[in-house]
Every structure is written in C-alpha cells, then in structure tokens.
Amino acid sequence: IREITTSVSVLGPEDLATQLTLSPNILKVLDVTVPGLNVSTGGRSGCLTRIRGRTVNFQINGVPANQELRPSTCNAAFQVNPFALEQVEVVRGATSLYGAGAPGGIVNLITRRAKGEALEIDAVAQTGFSTDHPGGTWRHDLYTGAGRRDGAWDWYVGAGYEDADAGRDPDGIRVVATAYDAWSLNGSLGLDLAERGRLRLTGT
C-alpha cells in the first residue's frame, strides 16, 4: 500500500488582487503562485492544467465544472471573471473525495460573497499594454459587484467585461487565438442553516 499525501494552497483576497494587477489570466496567476502546478501552452479551451504531471479538476464554489468523471480542461477556469473571485484553493494530490476526475488534485474557484449587513460594492477597472509592442496589445478589464447579508440570507451579484488584443510570445510574435472580448455575469444566494451548515446557489 502506497500512501498518497495531499497539500492545500490558498490564494487569499489580498494576494489574488495583487496578482491580478500583474496578469488578469487566472491560470498564469496560479502558475506562478502554486508549487507543483503547471499550465501547458494553448488557448482558452485547448490547454490542460496539471499538478505533478496529473490532470486537475476545476470547481466553482466546490461544485465540479467538468462532466461526470472526466478531468477539466483550462476552459473551466474562464467560466468566472477573475475579478469575481474572492480566493482560490488548490489541493495537490489525488484523493477519493473528488473521484476519478481529479487524479492530480483540484482547483476550487471561490466567488465573492457578502460579509456584512451593510450594502457592499466592489469595483475594478484596469488597462494595460505591451511596452515593446503597444499597437494591438491593449487589454481592458472592468468589474462591478454588490451584495449584502440579511439575517440568515446573503446575496451577491456581479458583472464584468474583458477586452484583450492578441498577446505576444517572448520573441514579440503575435500569439494566435489570444484576442477576445467577453461579458460575464455571476451571482450567489446563500442561506445559513445554523448547525446544519449553509445552502448556496451559484450562477455564472
């Protein structure tokens, strides 16, 4: 019997906010912050994320974003606007808790949720471009969200817009299929069940 160990990395709100100012691509953020996690080259739907050489299962608020027992592709990481994320949990190592679709571990994307009874408003606006090739390399990101708690209930809704021109490799050559623009909506509704836990409905 071989013992398989797991370890957990958590990218909290402050670290996540700092990393997203450097790159709004959540996969690149995880690639430089999580030990043992590697993102293979490819487009938004044509790449794979691996931990210690094994494929990873992506989850949104603990719910698998893949189909049945199949491991997720990188596309699952783009189902939520990166600025709608509050934190990211990465479990490295296989575990029976997540089934056959997570031989390398999981990446759990946790969305923002209201924390207090006063109305909370989040807003992000940033833009950037390549200083070596400013023409055709602009990127704009906008996000706004709001939520609040009301007794046992809490709600949060957000909307984001991303507009990215073609990226470039280290040699300055334009990377095919990296230009895109996308709208995104996210929302969650939660009910605190006291000792029984919490019921949450999430939509993206």
C-alpha positions in Angstrom: 0.0 0.0 0.0 1.4 3.3 -1.1 0.5 6.4 1.0 -0.6 9.4 -1.1 -0.2 12.7 0.6 -2.2 15.9 -0.2 -1.4 19.5 0.5 -3.5 22.6 0.2 -2.6 26.1 -1.1 -4.9 29.0 -0.6 -4.6 32.3 -2.6 -6.4 34.8 -0.4 -8.2 38.0 -1.4 -5.1 40.3 -1.0 -2.7 38.1 -2.8 -5.2 37.4 -5.5 -5.9 41.2 -6.0 -2.1 41.8 -6.3 -1.5 39.1 -8.8 -4.5 40.1 -11.0 -2.9 43.6 -11.4 0.1 41.8 -13.0 -1.9 39.4 -15.1 -5.7 39.0 -15.3 -5.3 35.5 -16.5 -6.1 33.3 -13.5 -4.2 30.3 -14.9 -1.0 32.4 -15.2 -1.6 33.7 -11.6 -1.8 30.1 -10.3 1.1 29.0 -12.4 3.5 31.4 -10.6 2.0 31.1 -7.1 1.1 27.4 -6.6 4.0 25.0 -6.3 3.8 21.9 -8.5 1.1 23.4 -10.8 1.8 23.7 -14.5 -0.3 25.1 -17.3 0.5 23.7 -20.7 0.6 26.1 -23.7 -2.6 26.6 -25.7 -5.7 28.7 -26.0 -8.5 29.2 -23.5 -10.1 25.9 -24.5 -7.1 24.0 -25.8 -4.8 23.6 -22.9 -4.6 21.4 -19.8 -3.6 22.2 -16.2 -1.6 19.6 -14.3 -0.4 19.1 -10.8 2.7 16.9 -10.5 2.0 15.7 -14.1 -1.6 14.7 -13.5 -4.7 16.4 -14.7 -6.7 18.7 -12.4 -10.4 19.0 -11.6 -11.7 22.6 -11.7 -14.5 23.5 -9.3 -16.6 26.6 -8.7 -17.6 27.0 -5.1 -16.9 23.3 -4.5 -19.0 22.1 -7.5 -17.1 20.3 -10.3 -17.1 22.3 -13.6 -16.3 19.2 -15.6 -18.7 16.5 -16.9 -19.1 13.3 -14.9 -15.7 11.8 -14.1 -13.8 13.5 -16.9 -10.9 15.8 -15.9 -11.5 19.5 -16.7 -9.7 21.5 -19.5 -8.5 25.0 -18.9 -11.8 26.3 -20.2 -13.3 25.7 -16.8 -11.0 28.4 -15.3 -12.6 31.0 -17.6 -16.2 30.4 -16.7 -15.9 33.0 -13.9 -14.5 36.5 -14.3 -11.1 36.6 -12.4 -12.2 39.7 -10.5 -15.3 37.9 -9.3 -13.1 35.6 -7.3 -12.5 36.0 -3.6 -10.0 33.2 -3.2 -8.7 30.1 -4.9 -8.0 26.8 -3.1 -5.6 24.3 -4.7 -5.5 20.7 -3.4 -2.4 18.9 -4.7 -2.5 15.1 -4.8 -5.2 12.5 -5.6 -8.0 11.9 -3.1 -11.1 9.8 -3.2 -13.2 12.8 -2.1 -13.2 14.2 -5.7 -13.5 11.0 -7.7 -11.6 9.7 -10.8 -11.8 13.1 -12.5 -9.2 14.6 -10.1 -6.0 12.4 -10.3 -3.8 15.4 -9.7 -6.0 17.4 -7.3 -8.5 20.2 -7.6 -8.6 23.9 -8.2 -11.6 25.4 -6.4 -12.6 28.9 -7.6 -14.4 30.7 -4.8 -16.5 33.6 -5.8 -17.2 36.8 -3.8 -20.0 36.8 -1.3 -21.4 39.4 1.1 -19.9 39.5 4.6 -21.9 42.2 6.4 -25.4 43.6 6.7 -24.4 46.9 5.0 -24.5 47.0 1.2 -21.1 46.1 -0.1 -19.9 47.4 -3.6 -16.8 46.1 -5.4 -15.4 47.8 -8.5 -12.3 47.2 -10.6 -11.1 49.0 -13.7 -7.7 48.4 -15.2 -5.9 48.6 -18.5 -2.5 47.7 -19.8 -0.4 47.1 -22.9 2.9 45.7 -24.0 5.6 48.4 -23.7 7.6 46.7 -26.5 4.6 46.4 -28.9 1.8 48.8 -27.8 0.0 48.6 -31.1 -2.6 45.8 -30.9 -1.7 44.6 -27.4 -4.1 46.6 -25.3 -6.2 44.9 -22.6 -9.1 46.4 -20.6 -10.9 44.9 -17.6 -14.0 46.2 -15.9 -15.9 44.6 -13.0 -18.5 45.7 -10.5 -20.5 43.7 -8.0 -22.7 44.3 -4.9 -24.1 42.2 -2.1 -25.3 42.2 1.5 -26.3 39.9 4.3 -29.9 40.0 5.7 -30.3 37.7 8.7 -29.7 34.1 7.6 -29.7 35.1 3.9 -27.0 36.6 1.8 -26.8 37.6 -1.8 -24.2 38.9 -4.3 -24.4 39.8 -8.0 -21.6 41.0 -10.3 -20.9 41.7 -13.9 -17.6 42.0 -15.8 -16.2 42.9 -19.2 -12.8 41.8 -20.6 -11.4 43.1 -23.9 -8.0 41.7 -24.9 -6.0 42.2 -28.1 -3.6 39.5 -29.3 -0.8 38.5 -26.9 2.8 38.1 -27.9 5.4 35.5 -27.1 8.9 36.4 -25.7 10.1 36.9 -29.3 7.4 39.5 -30.0 5.4 37.3 -32.4 1.6 37.6 -32.0 0.0 34.5 -30.4 -2.9 33.2 -32.4 -6.3 33.0 -30.7 -5.4 35.1 -27.7 -7.6 38.1 -28.7 -11.1 38.1 -27.3 -13.8 40.2 -25.6 -16.2 38.7 -23.2 -19.1 39.7 -20.8 -19.7 37.7 -17.7 -22.3 37.6 -15.0 -22.1 35.9 -11.7 -24.4 35.7 -8.7 -24.9 33.7 -5.5 -27.7 33.3 -2.9 -27.0 31.7 0.4 -29.0 30.6 3.4 -27.4 29.9 6.8 -28.9 26.7 8.3 -27.2 27.2 11.7 -25.7 23.9 12.9 -26.7 22.1 9.7 -24.4 24.2 7.5 -25.1 26.6 4.6 -27.1 26.2 1.5 -25.7 28.1 -1.5 -26.9 28.6 -5.1 -24.3 29.9 -7.5 -24.8 31.0 -11.1 -22.2 32.0 -13.7 
